[in-house]
Amino acid sequence: MKALKKIAAAAVAGVCAIGLAACGGGQSNGGEQTDLTYDKIELGTTGKDIKTTIKLYSHRTDLLKDDYNGTTWKQYIAEFNKMYPGIKVDVTAGTDYANSALTRLQGGDWGDIMMIPAVDASELGNYFLSYGTVDQLKDQIHYVYGQHYKGKVYGIASTGNAVGIVYNKAVFDKAGVTELPKTPKEFNEALKAVKAKTNAIPLYTNYAAGWTMGAWDSYVGGTATGSDTYMSRDLLHTKNPFSDPGDGTHMYNVYKVLYDTVADGLTEDDYSTTDWEGSKTKMNNGEIATMVLGSWAVSQIKGAGEHADDVRYMPFPITVDGKQYTSSAPDYAYGINKDSSKDKQEAAMIFVKWMTDKSGFSYNEGGLPVSKLPENDKLPDAYADFKDVTFLEDKPAVEGEEDLFNDLNSDSELAINAGGDARVQAIVEHAANKDMSYWDMVDEWNGKWNQALEDEGVEVKYDTVTK
């Protein structure tokens, strides 16, 4: 992540030049750091005498609106205050969160809790308080490795997401698509039926929003390979990982779904004018058949109109040795400011545990449970079409390679699952303009990845090249 690290370092240096006290990563406010760990919290007992106000910076701007079609921040906090009346929670939220959160993090003005943005694992401890060790938390929460470094956990996921495709069942029924596609070929045929028999846009790319395109990266791991070690271990020793393995799986076929869909004219007429907010209503109304997004989008699209029952979620159309898989991964995670006062840190950790164990947030938002309490072990209705699908939670990197994916990702400038929106947008551009073949794109990506492997001195164990 060398280029990005240089940019981040320059930004932090600029802030520090103005005032060292503003740099959240390097200065302490003098408060004593809490020794409380997440596993030691007994809700309703721990911290009952705390009286303080904590500030939460969130990515969920919609939950601040009184007309949100679901539970709002105001309602969650009101319930929390029935158990903890002395802890007040002040929530602010930002649009373009991935960028605004990094700016706030570097400036040190983000409060006591924030949803952790794209920070290298090795830097988590510079900003965030540890909730405890992996061993302490692994029996209490899912996604314990989501925001961890060298055995310490710095983030608790707000909810879990499996990955698939949002679709409008009424449109599929009208198009005569009675069975959900399980392969890229079947998906392409389904979209062609939608175009031939309905007025709906078969697949809406949401190109213009940018961040929405990054969703495609989420399918290249367990979903496309059936392996819970591919992204964290195998990929790090694979040459030519974007090449076609010849069986309809792996990265090649994930991105080819997008390229072929655009090239076949099965997306919106002008990708540059797509509108994310408007797309939710259009999909609810049956003007769009499919959108490739995480499961988090289902509740938002259901709430965008009067046809919630038509909005469904299906597995991504890749089958590995006769089975379908879906990667289960954490959404944004709660991080606690390591420089907040002891009382605020304890109040923040209590609030995070309440949100995880008692609020029902994961279920309410159509997500997978984070808490391992038996009463939280249930799937929301959004996953009705996943009954025969295996959910995979990625295992951590092997010891000594915790930073290797970030290093390879940054050296190659491919930014897989790290804000690589422009790379995915380029697939749409080249497919629409017909100025670069898919194989040429694959060749370019492979070249960058292979060079990164060489630069980092990585032992190559696998080679997926086929033509």
C-alpha positions in Angstrom: 0.0 0.0 0.0 3.0 2.2 -0.5 1.6 4.9 -2.8 -1.5 5.2 -0.6 0.6 5.2 2.6 2.6 8.1 1.2 -0.5 10.1 0.5 -1.9 9.3 4.0 1.4 10.2 5.6 1.5 13.5 3.8 -2.0 14.4 4.8 -1.3 13.5 8.5 2.0 15.5 8.3 0.1 18.5 7.1 -2.4 18.3 9.9 0.4 17.8 12.5 2.2 20.8 11.2 -0.8 22.9 12.1 -1.1 21.4 15.6 0.3 18.3 17.0 -2.5 17.9 19.5 -4.9 17.2 16.6 -3.2 14.0 15.5 -5.3 11.1 16.8 -2.6 8.6 16.1 0.2 10.1 18.1 -1.0 12.2 21.0 -2.8 11.3 24.2 -5.4 13.5 25.9 -3.9 12.6 29.2 -6.8 10.3 30.1 -6.1 6.9 31.7 -6.8 4.1 29.2 -9.4 1.6 30.3 -8.4 -1.9 31.1 -11.9 -3.1 30.5 -12.2 -5.7 27.7 -15.3 -6.6 25.7 -15.6 -10.1 27.2 -15.8 -8.8 30.7 -18.8 -6.5 30.1 -22.0 -7.7 31.8 -24.7 -5.5 30.2 -26.9 -3.9 32.8 -24.3 -4.3 35.5 -20.9 -3.0 34.1 -20.7 0.8 34.1 -24.1 1.5 35.6 -22.8 4.5 37.4 -21.1 6.1 34.3 -22.4 9.6 33.4 -21.0 10.9 30.2 -21.7 11.7 26.6 -20.0 9.8 23.8 -19.8 10.8 20.1 -20.3 8.3 17.3 -19.4 9.0 13.7 -21.3 6.7 11.4 -21.7 5.9 7.7 -25.5 5.4 8.2 -26.9 8.8 7.3 -30.3 7.3 6.6 -30.7 6.2 10.3 -30.6 9.8 11.3 -33.9 10.5 9.4 -37.1 10.3 11.2 -38.8 8.9 8.1 -36.4 6.1 7.8 -38.3 2.9 7.0 -36.8 1.0 10.0 -35.2 1.6 13.4 -33.5 5.0 13.6 -30.5 6.0 15.7 -32.9 7.9 17.9 -34.9 4.8 18.6 -31.8 2.6 19.3 -30.4 5.1 21.7 -33.7 5.5 23.5 -33.7 1.7 24.1 -30.1 1.8 25.2 -30.8 4.6 27.7 -33.5 2.4 29.4 -30.5 0.3 30.6 -27.9 3.0 30.7 -29.6 6.4 31.4 -26.3 8.0 32.3 -24.6 7.4 28.9 -25.8 9.8 26.3 -24.9 9.0 22.6 -24.5 11.8 20.1 -24.5 10.5 16.5 -23.3 12.2 13.4 -23.0 10.6 10.0 -21.1 11.4 6.8 -21.8 10.9 3.1 -18.9 9.6 1.0 -17.9 8.0 4.3 -14.8 6.1 3.1 -13.1 9.4 2.4 -14.7 11.6 5.0 -13.9 9.1 7.8 -10.2 9.0 6.8 -10.0 12.8 6.8 -11.6 12.9 10.3 -9.4 10.1 11.5 -6.2 11.9 10.4 -7.5 15.1 11.9 -8.4 13.6 15.2 -11.9 15.2 15.4 -14.0 12.1 15.1 -15.2 11.6 18.7 -15.2 8.4 20.7 -16.5 5.8 18.3 -16.3 5.6 14.5 -16.9 3.0 11.9 -13.3 2.0 11.0 -12.4 3.2 7.4 -9.7 1.6 5.2 -6.8 1.5 7.6 -3.9 -0.9 7.3 -4.1 -3.5 10.0 -0.6 -2.5 11.3 -2.0 1.0 12.0 -5.1 0.1 13.9 -3.4 0.4 17.2 -2.3 3.9 16.4 -5.9 5.1 16.5 -8.1 2.5 18.2 -8.5 0.9 21.6 -8.2 -2.9 21.7 -11.4 -4.7 22.8 -9.2 -7.6 23.9 -7.5 -10.5 22.2 -8.8 -12.9 19.5 -8.8 -15.7 22.1 -11.0 -13.6 24.5 -13.5 -12.7 21.8 -13.7 -15.6 19.4 -16.5 -17.4 21.3 -18.5 -14.2 21.6 -18.6 -12.6 18.2 -18.3 -13.5 14.5 -15.7 -11.8 12.3 -13.2 -11.6 15.1 -10.4 -11.3 12.5 -12.1 -8.5 10.6 -10.2 -5.7 12.3 -7.4 -7.4 14.2 -3.6 -7.2 14.3 -1.2 -9.6 16.0 -3.8 -11.2 18.2 -5.6 -8.0 19.3 -9.1 -7.0 18.1 -9.6 -3.3 17.3 -13.1 -3.4 15.7 -16.4 -5.1 16.3 -18.5 -5.5 13.2 -21.8 -3.7 13.1 -23.4 -6.5 11.1 -22.3 -9.2 8.7 -22.9 -9.4 5.0 -23.0 -12.2 2.6 -22.6 -11.4 -1.0 -25.0 -12.0 -3.9 -27.2 -10.0 -6.2 -30.3 -7.9 -5.5 -33.1 -8.8 -7.9 -36.7 -8.0 -8.6 -38.7 -11.2 -8.5 -41.7 -9.7 -10.3 -39.4 -8.8 -13.2 -37.9 -12.2 -13.3 -41.3 -13.8 -13.3 -42.5 -11.6 -16.1 -39.3 -12.5 -18.1 -40.0 -16.2 -17.5 -37.0 -16.8 -15.3 -38.3 -19.4 -13.0 -35.1 -20.8 -11.7 -32.3 -18.6 -10.3 -29.1 -18.7 -12.5 -26.2 -20.6 -11.0 -23.5 -20.0 -13.6 -22.3 -16.9 -15.6 -23.9 -18.3 -18.7 -27.3 -18.8 -17.1 -27.1 -15.3 -15.6 -26.4 -13.8 -19.0 -29.4 -15.8 -20.5 -31.6 -14.6 -17.7 -30.7 -10.9 -18.4 -31.3 -11.4 -22.1 -34.8 -12.7 -21.2 -35.5 -9.6 -19.1 -34.5 -7.4 -22.0 -36.6 -9.3 -24.5 -39.7 -9.6 -22.4 -39.9 -6.6 -20.0 -39.1 -2.9 -20.0 -36.7 -3.2 -17.1 -33.0 -2.6 -17.2 -31.5 -6.1 -16.9 -28.5 -5.0 -14.8 -27.9 -1.5 -13.4 -24.2 -0.8 -12.9 -24.4 2.2 -10.6 -21.2 3.3 -12.3 -21.4 7.0 -11.5 -21.5 6.5 -7.8 -18.0 4.9 -7.9 -18.1 3.2 -4.5 -20.9 0.9 -5.6 -18.6 -0.6 -8.2 -16.3 -1.9 -5.5 -18.9 -4.5 -4.6 -17.7 -6.7 -7.5 -14.4 -7.3 -5.6 -16.4 -9.0 -2.8 -17.1 -12.0 -5.0 -13.6 -13.0 -5.9 -12.8 -14.9 -2.7 -14.9 -17.7 -1.2 -17.9 -17.0 -3.5 -15.9 -17.7 -6.6 -13.5 -20.3 -5.3 -15.4 -22.2 -2.5 -12.3 -21.6 -0.3 -12.1 -19.8 3.0 -8.4 -19.3 2.7 -8.1 -18.1 -0.9 -8.0 -14.4 -0.2 -6.0 -14.5 3.0 -3.5 -17.2 2.0 -3.6 -18.8 -1.4 -3.9 -15.6 -3.5 -0.8 -14.2 -1.9 1.2 -17.0 -3.5 -0.6 -17.2 -6.9 0.8 -16.0 -10.2 -1.7 -14.8 -12.8 -4.7 -15.0 -10.5 -7.0 -13.2 -13.0 -6.6 -15.8 -15.7 -9.4 -18.2 -16.7 -9.2 -21.5 -14.8 -11.5 -23.0 -17.4 -14.3 -24.1 -15.1 -16.4 -20.9 -14.7 -14.9 -20.0 -11.3 -12.4 -17.6 -9.8 -11.7 -13.9 -10.4 -11.7 -14.2 -14.2 -15.4 -15.2 -14.3 -16.5 -12.7 -11.7 -15.3 -9.7 -13.6 -16.2 -11.3 -16.9 -19.9 -11.3 -15.8 -19.7 -7.5 -15.7 -17.8 -7.1 -18.9 -20.1 -9.4 -20.9 -23.2 -7.9 -19.5 -22.2 -4.4 -20.6 -20.8 -5.6 -23.9 -24.1 -7.3 -24.7 -26.1 -4.2 -24.0 -27.8 -5.5 -20.9 -27.2 -2.5 -18.7 -28.4 1.2 -18.7 -28.0 3.2 -21.9 -25.5 5.7 -20.4 -23.4 4.4 -17.5 -22.1 7.9 -16.7 -25.6 9.2 -15.7 -26.5 6.4 -13.2 -28.0 7.6 -9.9 -27.6 5.5 -6.8 -30.4 7.1 -4.7 -32.8 7.0 -7.6 -31.8 3.4 -8.5 -33.3 2.1 -5.2 -36.7 3.4 -6.1 -36.5 2.2 -9.7 -35.6 -1.3 -8.5 -38.4 -1.4 -6.0 -40.8 -0.3 -8.8 -39.6 -3.0 -11.2 -37.7 -0.6 -13.6 -34.4 -2.5 -12.8 -34.0 -6.3 -12.6 -30.7 -6.7 -10.9 -28.0 -4.8 -9.0 -24.7 -6.3 -7.8 -24.5 -5.2 -4.2 -23.9 -6.6 -0.7 -26.9 -7.8 1.3 -26.9 -4.5 3.2 -28.6 -3.0 0.2 -31.7 -5.2 0.4 -33.4 -3.3 3.3 -32.7 0.0 1.7 -34.2 -1.0 -1.6 -37.2 -2.7 0.1 -37.8 0.6 1.9 -37.6 2.7 -1.3 -41.1 2.1 -2.5 -44.3 0.1 -2.2 -43.1 -3.2 -3.6 -40.8 -4.5 -0.8 -42.0 -8.1 -1.4 -40.6 -8.0 -5.0 -37.1 -7.2 -3.8 -35.1 -10.4 -3.2 -31.5 -11.5 -2.9 -29.9 -14.3 -4.8 -26.5 -16.1 -4.7 -23.9 -14.9 -7.1 -24.1 -17.1 -10.3 -20.9 -19.1 -9.8 -20.9 -22.8 -9.0 -17.8 -24.6 -7.7 -17.9 -28.4 -8.2 -21.6 -28.5 -8.1 -22.1 -26.2 -5.1 -22.6 -22.5 -4.5 -20.9 -20.5 -1.8 -21.1 -17.0 -0.5 -18.4 -15.1 1.3 -19.6 -13.9 4.7 -17.7 -10.8 5.8 -18.1 -8.0 8.3 -19.6 -4.6 7.4 -18.1 -1.5 8.9 -16.8 -2.1 12.5 -17.0 0.0 15.6 -13.7 1.4 16.6 -13.1 3.2 19.9 -10.8 6.2 20.2 -7.7 5.2 22.1 -7.2 8.8 23.2 -10.7 9.3 24.7 -11.0 9.4 28.5 -11.3 6.2 30.5 -15.0 6.8 31.2 -15.8 7.5 27.6 -13.9 4.4 26.4 -15.8 2.3 28.9 -19.1 3.9 27.9 -18.3 3.4 24.2 -17.4 -0.3 24.7 -20.7 -0.9 26.6 -22.7 0.8 23.9 -20.9 -1.3 21.2 -21.7 -4.5 23.1 -25.3 -3.4 23.6 -25.6 -2.7 19.8 -24.1 -6.2 19.1 -26.0 -8.3 21.7 -29.2 -6.5 22.5 -30.3 -4.0 19.8 -31.2 -6.4 17.0 -29.3 -4.1 14.6 -27.9 -6.9 12.4 -31.3 -8.6 11.9 -33.1 -5.3 11.5 -30.8 -4.3 8.7 -31.1 -7.6 6.9 -27.6 -8.6 7.9 -25.9 -11.7 9.4 -25.5 -11.9 13.2 -22.3 -10.7 14.8 -23.2 -11.8 18.3 -22.8 -15.5 19.0 -25.5 -15.5 21.6 -28.1 -18.2 20.8 -31.0 -15.7 20.6 -29.1 -13.9 17.8 -28.4 -16.9 15.7 -30.9 -16.4 13.0 -30.9 -15.4 9.3 -33.1 -12.6 8.1 -35.7 -13.2 5.4 -33.4 -11.6 2.8 -31.5 -14.9 2.6 -34.5 -17.1 1.7 -32.8 -18.0 -1.6 -29.6 -19.1 0.1 -30.9 -22.3 1.8 -28.6 -24.5 -0.3 -25.6 -22.1 -0.2 -22.6 -22.6 2.0 -21.6 -19.4 4.0 -17.8 -18.9 4.3 -16.0 -16.7 6.7 -12.4 -16.1 5.6 -9.7 -17.4 7.8 -6.8 -15.1 8.8 -3.5 -14.9 7.1 -0.7 -17.2 8.3 1.6 -15.8 10.9 4.2 -13.5 9.4 2.0 -12.7 6.4 -0.5 -10.4 8.1 0.5 -7.4 5.9 1.3 -9.2 2.7 -2.1 -8.8 1.0 -2.0 -5.1 1.7 1.5 -4.8 0.4 0.8 -6.8 -2.8 -2.5 -4.9 -3.3 -0.7 -1.6 -3.0 2.4 -2.5 -5.0 0.2 -3.7 -7.9 -2.1 -0.6 -7.5 -5.1 -3.0 -8.1 -6.7 -2.1 -4.7 -8.8 -5.3 -4.5 -11.4 -4.8 -1.8 -9.7 -1.5 -0.9 -11.4 1.2 -2.9 -10.5 -0.2 -6.3 -13.6 1.4 -7.8 -11.7 2.9 -10.8 -10.4 -0.5 -11.9 -14.0 -1.9 -11.9 -15.3 1.2 -13.6 -12.8 0.6 -16.3 -14.4 -2.7 -17.1 -17.6 -0.9 -17.8 -15.9 1.7 -19.9 -13.9 -0.7 -22.1 -16.9 -3.1 -22.5 -19.2 -0.2 -23.5 -16.7 1.5 -25.8 -15.3 -1.7 -27.2 -11.8 -0.3 -27.1 -10.1 -3.0 -25.0 -10.8 -6.8 -24.9 -11.5 -8.5 -21.6 -8.4 -10.7 -22.1 -6.2 -7.6 -22.6 -7.5 -6.3 -19.3 -6.8 -9.6 -17.6 -3.3 -9.6 -19.0 -2.7 -6.1 -17.6 -4.0 -7.0 -14.1 -1.9 -10.2 -14.1 1.2 -8.3 -15.1 0.8 -5.8 -12.2 0.1 -8.6 -9.7 3.1 -10.7 -10.9 5.4 -7.7 -10.6 4.2 -7.1 -7.1 4.9 -10.8 -6.2 8.5 -10.3 -7.6 9.0 -7.0 -5.8 8.0 -8.5 -2.5 10.0 -11.6 -3.0 7.0 -13.9 -2.6 7.3 -17.6 -3.2 4.9 -18.6 -6.0 3.0 -21.8 -5.3 0.2 -21.6 -7.8 -0.2 -20.6 -11.5 -3.7 -20.3 -13.0 -2.7 -19.4 -16.5 -4.9 -20.9 -19.2 -6.0 -19.5 -22.6 
